[in-house]
Amino acid sequence: MKYKDYYEILGVPRDADEAAVKQAYRKLARKYHPDVSKAKDAEERFKEIAEAYSTLKDAEKRAAYDNLGRHQAGADFSPPPDWQGFAGTSGMDQGGGMHFEDFADLSELFEQMGLGGRRGARHGGAGARANFAMPGADYEAVARITLEDAARGVELSINLPDADGVPRPVTVRVPRGAAGGERLRVRGKGGPGIGGGPAGDLYLQIELAPHALYRVEGRDLYVDLPLTPSEAVLGAPVELPTLDGKVQLKVQPGASSGKKLRLAGKGLPGAGAGRAGDLYAVVQIVVPASLGEREKALYQELAQASHEDPRAHFAH
């Protein structure tokens, strides 16, 4: 039997992962698809590419193929020592052994090993071209949106290549509650199918643009809350901006710098019926940059009256 180097056919290394094998197959299949390619041997190349992919995409078939060892492409090779142990009926001699010469290709050989496969698509004939329908390529794109867009949902126009590589605008909807780092699948917005195959999908990688006020951790938001010394000591009602508008927040007396005041459910909304994140107002005590004479006098009077020592622990 003639050895076919499936890795060479797809142009991938022997340690290529499933994604690399799939990407190589789609690139070559589109190039040599009989409905697209003008090459004389397009149909034969397409079958060969499909045969290679049929084996390498399946972990069990790929392992069996790798166990055949490495051989020069097109070279004759002998079956492995344990070949007689495989089940099957086709290609068996009277003594129960199998002859590699009896198989049209390695994929058929794997069928006899009980690893499945479809022969109809590999042997030409009237029905072969019907099996050439293949889905379009999946596309990847980055969607950079604002926090406000993520909170409310947004419609975007993204340029994607068409079958001829020409950019085409595609309108997609990013749903309310999309989070940074999330990968959204938009069905049917990828490359066009071939031979009646379905269009591929578009995968959107969501990136959140930096915000002037908020820091994002998952669906939780953090905002600095500046307070004067008197507001921190005595407590005060303050106005705080949220993604839904301004709210009144009651700061309790004795708020120290770095304290986090939690507003439940005021972060990024959850996707679908998911739970919304929280908004944390982080206290920052702001010391006046300049003081009038009256203010200085009051601070001096306060310093003399106060017995608080924030560095008492330094003595230990």
Disulfide bonds with the S-S distance in Angstrom:
none
